[in-house]
C-alpha cells in the first residue's frame, strides 16, 4: 500500500490560542463551522453510512456546529426538505448520465436546475465545508458545487469501491472517473479503518494529493444506557444487517445446520434483495424452527435485540469496519465475526470477540457452539468488548475528530 500523504496531526498550541476562549471544555481546538454532508444514502434508508451521517450530524448540533444533510430523493414520494431528529435534511434528484438513453436525456433536462437548487441551499446554510460520505451520484453534485463555490471538500469513503451491493465500481467507468476527479481536488480523505483507507490508496493512489486520516465509527452510548432485553420464547443468536451477499448470512445458515446450538435459535434482522433466497435456503435445510428472518427493525428494537441475545454473529464476506460489531460490544455481547476488512481492527480474537475465516462454515459452527455452551466465555468476551467500545468509540469524540480535521484544512 502506498500511503503517500501524512495523517492529520493535532493543532499546535499557538493556533489553538488564537481561537475564542469561551468555548466549552474539549472544544477549544474544534472550529466554528457550518458543514453540509452529501450522503450517498440517508433516512428513511437504514445502513452503515446512514448511521454515521446521522450520528455525526447530531453530535455536531450538540456542539453548536449546525450541519445540514443533502441526499438523493429516492423514492420520489419523499419530501424535498424536512427536519429529522433536529437535522436539516434536503433531498434532490441526484442523477448521472448513465449508460441508457433515457437516463442521459433525463440528466440533461434536470441537471442544471438541480445543481442550481443545491448551490442556493448551500449559500442559505452558509456552508464552509462540503463533506461527502459515500461516493455515488451525490458526489457529482458535491464536486460541481465545490468548484463553483470554492468551499473546502472532505471525502469519507466507507468501502464502496469493493462492497457496493450493485458492484458499481466494477461495472461503471463513469463511477471510477468520478472518484478520481473527487480525490484529485479533495482537501482531506478519511475512512473508518486502516484497511479501507489502504484499499482506496491502492486503487486511486495517483489521484490522492491530500492528507488522509482514519476516523473510526462509533455508537451512541445514550442508546445503550437503559434498555430492556428483547423478550423471545427461547435463547437466541442475533445477526443484523442488509440482506445482501456481502453480509454472509447464507454462510451463517449453513453453519446453523451443522452446529449444536444448545436450544438457541438464530434471528436475522434486516431487509434486502437476498431475503427470498435466504428463506428458500432455510426451507431447503429444514431450519424453520431454528432460523427466522424477522425483517427490518427500528433503532429501539435493534438495541433491545442486542441486549436479549446470547451472542452476535457477523459472518461478512467483506466489511470496511462493521458498526454492528461495535453495537454488539456496547450491549456487552460476545461477537463472532469474519476475519475480513477492518473487522480485526476492533474485534481482537479471544480478547473481545472471536474471529473465524470468511465463508468457513465449519469454523463458524464451532465458534457458535463454543459461545452458547460456555456462557462464562461469552460473558467475558462481551464485557471486554463493552469496555473497549466505551473508551474508544464514543460518537461525540469521533465527531470532534472530523471537526478537527476541518480545522487542519483551514475551516473555521
C-alpha positions as CSV (number, residue, x, y, z in Angstrom):
1,X,0.0,0.0,0.0
2,X,1.3,3.4,-0.9
3,X,0.3,5.8,1.8
4,X,2.0,8.9,0.4
5,X,0.1,11.5,2.4
6,X,0.6,12.2,6.1
7,X,-2.1,11.7,8.6
8,X,-3.7,14.7,10.3
9,X,-1.9,16.0,13.3
10,X,-3.1,17.9,16.3
11,X,-3.4,21.7,16.2
12,X,-0.4,23.5,17.6
13,X,-0.8,25.3,20.9
14,X,-0.2,28.6,19.1
15,X,-3.0,28.0,16.7
16,X,-5.4,26.9,19.4
17,X,-4.6,30.1,21.4
18,X,-5.9,32.2,18.5
19,X,-9.4,30.7,18.9
20,X,-12.1,32.1,21.2
21,X,-11.5,31.4,24.8
22,X,-15.2,31.0,25.7
23,X,-15.6,27.6,24.0
24,X,-16.8,24.7,26.2
25,X,-14.1,22.4,27.6
26,X,-12.9,20.0,25.0
27,X,-13.9,22.2,22.1
28,X,-11.1,24.8,22.1
29,X,-9.5,23.1,19.1
30,X,-12.8,22.5,17.3
31,X,-13.6,25.2,14.7
32,X,-16.9,27.1,14.5
33,X,-18.2,25.9,11.1
34,X,-21.3,25.0,9.1
35,X,-20.7,21.7,7.3
36,X,-23.0,20.2,4.7
37,X,-22.8,16.5,4.3
38,X,-23.6,15.0,0.9
39,X,-24.7,11.5,1.9
40,X,-25.0,8.6,-0.6
41,X,-28.0,7.4,1.5
42,X,-29.9,8.7,4.5
43,X,-33.2,8.3,6.3
44,X,-35.6,6.5,5.8
45,X,-32.9,4.2,4.4
46,X,-31.1,2.3,7.2
47,X,-27.4,1.2,7.0
48,X,-23.9,2.0,8.0
49,X,-23.4,5.2,6.1
50,X,-26.8,6.4,7.2
51,X,-25.9,5.8,10.8
52,X,-22.5,7.6,10.5
53,X,-24.1,10.7,9.0
54,X,-27.0,10.7,11.5
55,X,-24.7,10.4,14.5
56,X,-22.1,13.0,13.3
57,X,-24.8,15.5,12.5
58,X,-26.5,15.1,15.9
59,X,-23.2,15.4,17.7
60,X,-22.2,18.5,15.7
61,X,-25.5,20.1,16.7
62,X,-24.9,19.4,20.4
63,X,-21.6,21.2,20.0
64,X,-23.2,24.2,18.3
65,X,-22.0,23.3,14.7
66,X,-25.1,23.3,12.6
67,X,-24.9,20.6,10.0
68,X,-27.2,20.0,7.0
69,X,-27.5,16.8,5.1
70,X,-28.1,16.6,1.3
71,X,-29.0,13.2,-0.1
72,X,-30.7,11.5,-3.0
73,X,-34.5,11.8,-3.2
74,X,-35.5,8.2,-3.7
75,X,-38.2,7.2,-3.7
76,X,-39.6,10.4,-5.3
77,X,-42.5,10.4,-2.9
78,X,-40.2,11.5,-0.1
79,X,-40.4,15.3,0.8
80,X,-37.8,17.5,-0.7
81,X,-37.0,19.0,2.7
82,X,-37.7,18.1,6.3
83,X,-36.2,18.2,9.8
84,X,-35.2,14.8,11.0
85,X,-34.0,14.4,14.6
86,X,-33.1,18.1,14.5
87,X,-31.1,17.7,11.3
88,X,-31.9,20.0,8.3
89,X,-32.4,17.4,5.6
90,X,-32.6,18.2,1.9
91,X,-33.4,15.6,-0.8
92,X,-32.5,16.1,-4.5
93,X,-32.9,14.1,-7.7
94,X,-29.2,13.4,-8.0
95,X,-29.0,11.9,-11.4
96,X,-26.0,10.8,-13.5
97,X,-25.7,10.3,-17.3
98,X,-25.8,6.5,-17.2
99,X,-25.5,4.0,-20.0
100,X,-29.1,4.0,-21.3
101,X,-30.6,6.7,-23.5
102,X,-33.4,7.6,-21.1
103,X,-31.1,8.3,-18.2
104,X,-28.9,10.5,-20.4
105,X,-31.8,12.6,-21.6
106,X,-33.3,12.9,-18.1
107,X,-29.9,14.0,-16.8
108,X,-29.5,16.7,-19.4
109,X,-33.0,18.0,-18.7
110,X,-32.7,18.2,-14.9
111,X,-29.0,18.6,-14.0
112,X,-28.6,22.4,-14.2
113,X,-31.8,23.0,-12.3
114,X,-30.9,20.5,-9.5
115,X,-27.3,21.9,-9.3
116,X,-28.7,25.5,-9.1
117,X,-31.0,24.4,-6.2
118,X,-28.1,22.8,-4.4
119,X,-25.9,25.9,-4.8
120,X,-28.8,28.1,-3.4
121,X,-29.2,25.8,-0.4
122,X,-25.5,25.7,0.3
123,X,-25.5,29.5,0.3
124,X,-28.6,29.6,2.5
125,X,-26.8,27.3,5.0
126,X,-23.6,29.5,4.8
127,X,-21.7,26.3,4.1
128,X,-17.9,26.5,4.6
129,X,-17.1,22.8,4.1
130,X,-18.7,20.2,1.8
131,X,-18.3,16.7,3.2
132,X,-19.0,13.7,1.0
133,X,-19.9,10.5,2.9
134,X,-20.1,7.5,0.5
135,X,-19.2,8.3,-3.1
136,X,-22.2,7.8,-5.5
137,X,-24.4,10.2,-7.5
138,X,-24.3,12.6,-4.5
139,X,-20.6,13.1,-5.1
140,X,-21.0,14.5,-8.6
141,X,-23.2,17.4,-7.3
142,X,-20.8,17.9,-4.3
143,X,-17.9,18.2,-6.7
144,X,-19.6,20.7,-9.0
145,X,-20.7,22.8,-6.1
146,X,-17.2,22.8,-4.7
147,X,-15.9,24.0,-8.0
148,X,-18.4,26.8,-8.2
149,X,-18.2,28.0,-4.6
150,X,-14.6,27.2,-3.7
151,X,-15.5,25.6,-0.3
152,X,-13.3,23.1,1.3
153,X,-14.0,19.5,0.3
154,X,-13.7,16.4,2.5
155,X,-14.3,12.9,1.2
156,X,-15.1,10.0,3.5
157,X,-15.1,6.6,1.9
158,X,-16.8,3.6,3.5
159,X,-15.6,0.7,1.4
160,X,-18.0,1.4,-1.5
161,X,-15.2,0.7,-4.0
162,X,-15.3,-3.0,-3.2
163,X,-18.6,-3.7,-1.3
164,X,-21.2,-1.7,-3.1
165,X,-24.2,-4.2,-3.4
166,X,-24.6,-3.4,-7.1
167,X,-20.9,-3.6,-8.0
168,X,-20.9,0.0,-9.1
169,X,-17.1,0.4,-9.3
170,X,-16.7,-2.9,-11.1
171,X,-19.3,-2.2,-13.8
172,X,-19.1,1.6,-14.3
173,X,-16.2,3.5,-15.8
174,X,-18.1,6.7,-15.0
175,X,-18.1,5.9,-11.3
176,X,-14.4,5.3,-11.3
177,X,-13.7,8.6,-13.2
178,X,-15.9,10.4,-10.7
179,X,-13.9,9.0,-7.8
180,X,-10.6,10.0,-9.5
181,X,-11.9,13.6,-10.0
182,X,-13.2,13.9,-6.5
183,X,-10.0,12.7,-4.9
184,X,-7.8,15.0,-7.0
185,X,-9.4,18.1,-5.6
186,X,-10.2,16.9,-2.1
187,X,-8.6,18.7,0.9
188,X,-8.9,15.7,3.2
189,X,-9.8,12.0,2.8
190,X,-11.0,9.8,5.6
191,X,-12.1,6.2,6.1
192,X,-13.3,4.2,9.1
193,X,-10.4,1.7,9.1
194,X,-6.8,1.5,8.0
195,X,-7.9,-1.4,5.8
196,X,-10.4,0.7,3.9
197,X,-8.1,3.7,3.6
198,X,-5.4,1.4,2.2
199,X,-7.8,-0.2,-0.2
200,X,-8.7,3.2,-1.6
201,X,-5.0,4.2,-1.8
202,X,-4.2,1.0,-3.7
203,X,-6.7,1.8,-6.5
204,X,-6.6,5.6,-6.6
205,X,-3.1,6.4,-5.3
206,X,-2.3,8.6,-8.3
207,X,-5.3,10.8,-7.5
208,X,-4.8,11.4,-3.8
209,X,-2.8,14.5,-3.1
210,X,-4.1,15.5,0.3
211,X,-3.9,14.3,3.9
212,X,-5.6,11.0,4.8
213,X,-6.9,10.0,8.2
214,X,-8.6,7.0,9.8
215,X,-11.7,8.2,11.7
216,X,-13.5,5.1,13.1
217,X,-17.2,4.6,13.5
218,X,-18.9,4.5,16.9
219,X,-22.0,4.0,18.9
220,X,-24.3,6.4,20.8
221,X,-23.7,5.5,24.4
222,X,-27.1,7.0,25.4
223,X,-28.9,4.5,23.2
224,X,-27.3,1.6,25.2
225,X,-27.6,3.2,28.6
226,X,-31.0,1.9,29.5
227,X,-33.0,-0.7,27.6
228,X,-34.9,-3.8,28.1
229,X,-33.7,-7.1,26.6
230,X,-35.9,-8.4,23.7
231,X,-38.3,-11.0,25.0
232,X,-38.3,-14.1,22.9
233,X,-39.5,-17.6,23.6
234,X,-36.1,-19.2,23.6
235,X,-32.4,-18.1,23.8
236,X,-31.2,-16.7,20.5
237,X,-28.2,-15.7,18.5
238,X,-28.6,-12.4,16.6
239,X,-27.4,-11.4,13.2
240,X,-28.5,-8.0,11.8
241,X,-27.8,-6.0,8.6
242,X,-28.8,-5.7,5.0
243,X,-29.7,-9.0,3.4
244,X,-27.0,-8.9,0.7
245,X,-24.3,-11.4,-0.3
246,X,-21.6,-9.3,1.3
247,X,-23.1,-9.9,4.8
248,X,-22.7,-13.7,4.5
249,X,-26.0,-14.7,6.1
250,X,-26.1,-17.7,3.8
251,X,-22.9,-18.9,5.4
252,X,-24.5,-18.4,8.9
253,X,-27.5,-20.5,7.9
254,X,-25.2,-23.3,6.6
255,X,-23.3,-23.2,9.9
256,X,-26.6,-23.5,11.9
257,X,-27.4,-26.7,10.0
258,X,-24.1,-28.2,11.3
259,X,-24.0,-26.8,14.8
260,X,-25.3,-28.0,18.2
261,X,-26.6,-24.6,19.5
262,X,-27.9,-25.9,22.8
263,X,-31.5,-24.9,22.2
264,X,-30.7,-21.5,20.6
265,X,-32.5,-20.1,17.6
266,X,-30.9,-17.6,15.2
267,X,-32.7,-14.3,14.5
268,X,-31.7,-12.4,11.3
269,X,-32.9,-8.8,11.3
270,X,-32.9,-6.7,8.1
271,X,-34.1,-6.4,4.6
272,X,-32.5,-6.7,1.2
273,X,-32.5,-8.4,-2.2
274,X,-31.4,-11.8,-0.8
275,X,-34.4,-12.2,1.5
276,X,-36.2,-14.6,-0.7
277,X,-33.1,-16.6,-1.4
278,X,-32.2,-16.9,2.3
279,X,-35.8,-18.0,3.1
280,X,-35.5,-20.7,0.4
281,X,-32.2,-21.8,2.0
282,X,-33.8,-22.1,5.4
283,X,-36.7,-24.1,3.9
284,X,-34.4,-26.4,2.0
285,X,-32.3,-27.1,5.1
286,X,-35.4,-27.6,7.2
287,X,-34.3,-25.0,9.6
288,X,-37.6,-23.1,10.0
289,X,-37.7,-23.9,13.7
290,X,-34.1,-22.8,14.2
291,X,-33.6,-19.7,11.9
292,X,-36.0,-16.8,11.5
293,X,-35.9,-13.8,9.2
294,X,-37.6,-11.1,11.3
295,X,-37.4,-8.2,8.8
296,X,-36.3,-4.6,9.3
297,X,-36.2,-3.2,12.8
298,X,-36.0,0.3,14.2
299,X,-33.3,1.6,16.4
300,X,-35.1,0.9,19.7
301,X,-35.9,-2.7,18.7
302,X,-32.4,-3.3,17.4
303,X,-30.8,-2.2,20.7
304,X,-33.3,-4.4,22.6
305,X,-32.4,-7.4,20.3
306,X,-28.7,-6.9,21.1
307,X,-29.3,-6.9,24.8
308,X,-31.5,-10.1,24.6
309,X,-29.1,-12.1,22.5
310,X,-26.6,-14.7,23.8
311,X,-24.1,-13.6,21.2
312,X,-24.0,-11.8,17.9
313,X,-22.8,-13.3,14.5
314,X,-21.2,-11.1,11.8
315,X,-20.3,-13.5,9.0
316,X,-19.5,-10.9,6.4
317,X,-17.5,-11.7,3.2
318,X,-16.1,-8.1,3.4
319,X,-16.5,-5.2,5.7
320,X,-14.9,-1.8,6.0
321,X,-15.4,-1.9,9.7
322,X,-18.9,-3.1,10.7
323,X,-20.9,-0.9,13.1
324,X,-22.8,-4.0,14.1
325,X,-19.7,-5.3,15.9
326,X,-19.5,-2.1,17.9
327,X,-23.2,-2.2,18.8
328,X,-23.0,-5.7,20.0
329,X,-20.0,-4.8,22.1
330,X,-21.8,-1.8,23.5
331,X,-24.5,-4.2,24.7
332,X,-21.8,-6.4,26.3
333,X,-22.4,-9.3,23.9
334,X,-19.7,-11.6,22.5
335,X,-19.2,-11.1,18.8
336,X,-18.2,-13.9,16.4
337,X,-17.1,-12.3,13.1
338,X,-15.3,-12.9,9.9
339,X,-11.6,-12.1,9.8
340,X,-12.0,-9.7,6.9
341,X,-11.6,-6.0,6.0
342,X,-11.4,-3.7,9.0
343,X,-13.1,-6.0,11.5
344,X,-9.9,-7.3,13.1
345,X,-9.0,-3.7,13.9
346,X,-11.8,-3.7,16.5
347,X,-12.6,-7.3,17.2
348,X,-9.5,-8.9,18.8
349,X,-9.7,-12.7,18.7
350,X,-10.3,-14.3,22.1
351,X,-9.9,-10.9,23.8
352,X,-13.1,-9.0,22.9
353,X,-14.7,-11.4,20.5
354,X,-14.0,-14.3,18.2
355,X,-12.7,-14.3,14.6
356,X,-13.1,-17.0,12.0
357,X,-12.1,-17.2,8.3
358,X,-14.8,-15.7,6.0
359,X,-17.1,-18.3,4.4
360,X,-15.7,-21.1,6.6
361,X,-18.9,-22.8,7.6
362,X,-17.3,-25.3,9.9
363,X,-15.2,-22.7,11.8
364,X,-18.3,-20.6,12.3
365,X,-20.3,-23.5,13.5
366,X,-17.6,-24.5,16.0
367,X,-17.3,-20.9,17.3
368,X,-21.1,-20.6,17.7
369,X,-21.1,-23.8,19.7
370,X,-18.3,-22.5,22.0
371,X,-20.2,-19.4,22.8
372,X,-23.6,-21.0,23.5
373,X,-22.1,-23.9,25.5
374,X,-19.7,-21.7,27.5
375,X,-21.6,-18.8,29.0
376,X,-18.6,-17.7,31.1
377,X,-16.6,-17.3,27.8
378,X,-19.4,-15.3,26.2
379,X,-19.7,-13.1,29.2
380,X,-16.0,-12.4,29.5
381,X,-15.7,-11.5,25.8
382,X,-18.8,-9.3,25.9
383,X,-17.6,-7.4,29.0
384,X,-14.2,-6.7,27.5
385,X,-15.8,-5.6,24.2
386,X,-18.0,-3.2,26.1
387,X,-15.1,-1.7,28.0
388,X,-13.2,-1.2,24.7
389,X,-16.1,0.4,22.9
390,X,-17.0,2.8,25.7
391,X,-13.4,4.0,25.8
392,X,-12.7,4.2,22.1
393,X,-15.9,4.6,20.0
394,X,-18.0,7.3,21.5
395,X,-19.7,9.2,18.7
396,X,-19.1,12.6,20.4
397,X,-15.3,12.0,20.4
398,X,-15.4,10.8,16.8
399,X,-17.4,13.8,15.6
400,X,-14.8,16.0,17.2
401,X,-12.2,14.2,15.1
402,X,-14.0,15.2,11.9
403,X,-14.3,18.8,13.1
404,X,-10.6,18.9,14.0
405,X,-9.9,17.6,10.5
406,X,-11.8,20.6,9.1
407,X,-9.6,22.9,11.2
408,X,-6.4,21.3,9.8
409,X,-7.5,22.2,6.2
410,X,-8.4,25.8,7.2
411,X,-12.1,25.7,8.0
412,X,-13.3,28.0,10.8
